[in-house]
Amino acid sequence: MESKLLPLLQPDHQSRPPQPLSEEVIFRSPVKDYHGPADVAHLLSTIGDVLDQIDAQHEFAADREVVTIITAVHGGEPMDGVIHEAHDAAGRVERATLLLRPLSTLRRAIDGMVAALEQSPLPSKVG
């Protein structure tokens, strides 16, 4: 089993087929929790747009969980972190957590996310 979220975080995410997300998916970001496949998919693609680069370094899988050790770049500054995914019996992502460091670079990335989400709000905020 491999990460189903990492492809959504890549720059070419829009050309990829949608990754399977459970209807009850919860994504825990460094800022808050997001619920539902539409918001989670939108948030992941926005993170992929805000970060300059994100790469898998190592991946560990057991049962229905995958942990991916990542490196990322924002504004030319390196970051490292972890994506933890739990999949349901059908293989869809039902819970995911993203952890990134260092805090100084993460704060700048969060500012970038705020601006990006103002331009392209989450589906649950539209309408």
N, C-alpha and C positions, 0 to 999 in steps of 0.2 A: 504494500500500500504506500502511496506517496501523497504529498500535499496536494489538496484540491484547491487551496486558496492561493498558493504562490503564483500560478498562472494569471490570476486576476490582478496581481500586484505588478505585473510586468508592463512595460510601455506599449506592447502590441496587444494588450488585453482585449481591445474592442474587436480584433479580428478573430479571436478565439471563441469557440462555442461556449455558452454559459456553463459554468461549473455547477454541479448539483448542490443545492442548498436545501436543507429541510425547511418546511413551512414554519417551524418553530425555532429556526436558527437564532442564536445569540452570539454576537461578536463583542468581545471585551477589548476595547482599545485602551491606550494609556490614559485617555480622558474620561470615557464613559462607556456604557453598554448600549449596543444597538440591537434591535429586534426585527426579524422578518427578512425574507430573502431579497426583497427589492431594496430596502435600505442598506443591507449588508453588502450586496453586490455593488451598489453605487458607492458606498464608502470605500470598499477595497479598490475599485478602479480609481477613485479620487486620490487615495494614498499612493497608488502607482504613478499618478500624474505629478504629485507633489514631490515624491522622492526622485532623485536623479538616477538612482540605481538601487536594485535589491537583488541579492544573489544568495542561493542556498549554499551552505558550506558542508553541512552534515544533516542527515535525516535518520530518525529513529522511529520505528513503528512496532507496536505491540497491540494485539487484539484489534480494537477499532479506534486506536489513537495514533496520531502522528505528531512528532515534535521535530521541527525544522530549525536548525541553528542558521541564522542569516547574518549577512553583512549588508549595509545600506549606505547610501551617500545622500546628504541633503546640503545644498549650497556649498559643495566641495568638501564638506566635513564628513569623515567616516563615522558610522554608527555600527553597533552590533546588537543582536537581539535573538528572540525566539518567537516562533509561531507554534502554538499548541492547538491541535484540532481533535475533536471527538466526533466520530461518525456514527450514524444510526445503523440499524441492521441492513438498510438498503444501500449503505455506502455514502449517504448524503451527509454533509457537514451539519451538525446540530449545535455544536459549541466551538468557539475558537477564541483564543487570546493572543494578542500581539504585545510583546514587551520589547522596548527599544531603549538604548542608552548611548551616549551620555546625556544627562538631563539638559545641558546647555544647548546641544544640537536638537534634541527632542523638542524643546520649547520653540525653537525657530520653525521646526517642521509643523508643530501644532498651529503656529501663527499662519503658516502657508495653508494648512487644512481649513482653518476658519475662513480665510479669504476665498479659497476654492469652493467651499460649501455655500458661501454667500452668492457666488456666481452661478452655482449649480446645486440647489438645495436637495436634500434627501427627498425621495418620493413621498414620504409620509408628511413632509412639510409643505408640499405643493398642493394647491387646490383647496 
